[in-house]
Structure formats: C-alpha cells, structure tokens
Amino acid sequence: MVNKLGMKQGLYQNRIEQIWQEKMGTTISAHTKEIKLYKNKLYLTIDSSSLKQELTYGRTKIAEMLNAELGDNYITDVIVR
C-alpha cells in the first residue's frame, strides 16, 4: 500500500533523519544542516569543510549503513554538499 500511494520516500525521509542522529552522534548531527532524500539519492548539507570531505570519502559506507537500518536497498547514492 505504501508503494502504491508513493509514501515510501516520505517515510524513509523521517526514518533516515532519526537514524542519522542515532548512528552518527551529536557532533556530526550538529554540523548537518539538511538531510534530503530525492529519487533514491540522499543529499547531505554539511557546514564544516573538513567533515564534508571526510563524509564524501565514506559515501558508500553511509549508504550501506542506512540501507541496512531501513531493511531495503533504497539509497543508491549519497551526495555531500
């Protein structure tokens, strides 16, 4: 039913925000200004350039971790900006 109504992205958006705070900790969450899910891609807006570079290197690991928590291979790419 969720797939038919197109609500999957909205549900995953809320769930990812919760998972991000739990798994990444307070420091990274504090520097994360926006988490946006659009067409199976996760867009992260980070306000620290050094953290942005570090997260860029770990994009595949972030996608794998979030997909494991969601129980679905929904996220295909992570874009850090």
N, C-alpha and C positions, 0 to 999 in steps of 0.2 A: 504494500500500500504506500509506503514511504517513497519508493522508487517511482511509482506511477504518478504521484502528486508532485514530484520534484522537490521534496523536502529534505532529501538526503544531504545536500550541500549545507543547508541551514543548520541541521542537526550536528553535522560534523564540525561546522564552524564553532559552535558553542563548546563542543566537546574538546576540540583542539586547544582552545583558549585555556580550559581547565587543565588539560594535560600539560601544556607548556609551563604553567606556573608550578605544577607539582614536580615535573621532571627536571626542569632547567634551573630551578632555585630562584631566590629572591633577587640576586644581583643581576642575572640575565633578564629576568622578568621586568626589573626596574628600568633597564635600558631598551626594552622592547616597546615601541610606541604603537605599533599596529600589527595585527595578525589578520590576514585576509585570505580567504580560500575562494579561488575563482577558476572554474574549469579544470579541476583536478590539480591545480598548482597552488602552492602555499607561498604567499608573499609576506615577508617579514620586514618591517621597518625598524631599524636599529639606530640609536642616536650616538653610539660610540664607534669610531672608525676601527679601532683595534679589535673590538668584539665582532664587528661586522665582517672583518677579514677572517677571523677565526671561525665564525659560523659558516662562511662561504666555503671554507675547506671541508667542513663536516656536513655539507648539504645532503649527501646520500644517507649518511648515518641518521640524520634528523628525520628524513622521510621514512626510513625503515623503522625507527623507534615509534613515530606517530602512527604509522600503518599497523604496527603490532598492537599498539594500545587500542586502535579503532577496531581491530579484527578484520580489516579489509585493506586491499591494496588500492586505496582511493587516491592517495597523493602520488603523483608521478614526478614532480619536480619541486624544488624549494628555491625561491629567488629571494636573496637578501639584498635589501637596498637601504 
